[in-house]
């Protein structure tokens, strides 16, 4: 996935995360753990599998 395609997804997930924390559905410390999990997953080879899966989903939705 290119940076151009990934940026809108990052923005959408960021907005959803902020809204969840503000709605008190998720505590701030749970959100920080989710953030750290995502950060560290992004630094592992699993990111390629996740990226491929997201690309597969997006191809099906746009076809």
JOKAFEN-V767900 format. One record per residue. RES is the residue in one small letter. PHI is phi as a letter, one per 20 degrees, with the letter a starting at -180 (none if undefined). NEAR is the number of other ideal C-beta (glycine too) atoms within 8 Angstrom. Layout:
RES:PHI:NEAR  RES:PHI:NEAR
This chain:
x:none:6  x:f:5  x:f:5  x:f:5  x:f:9  x:f:9  x:g:8  x:f:7  x:f:9  x:f:8  x:f:8  x:f:8  x:f:8  x:f:8  x:f:8  x:f:8  x:f:11  x:f:8  x:f:8  x:f:10  x:f:12  x:f:6  x:e:6  x:m:6  x:f:5  x:c:9  x:f:7  x:f:7  x:f:6  x:f:8  x:f:12  x:f:8  x:f:8  x:f:10  x:f:9  x:f:8  x:g:8  x:f:8  x:f:8  x:f:8  x:f:10  x:f:7  x:e:6  x:d:7  x:f:5  x:f:7  x:f:10  x:f:7  x:f:8  x:f:9  x:f:9  x:f:8  x:f:8  x:f:10  x:f:9  x:f:8  x:f:8  x:f:9  x:f:8  x:f:7  x:f:6  x:e:5  x:e:4
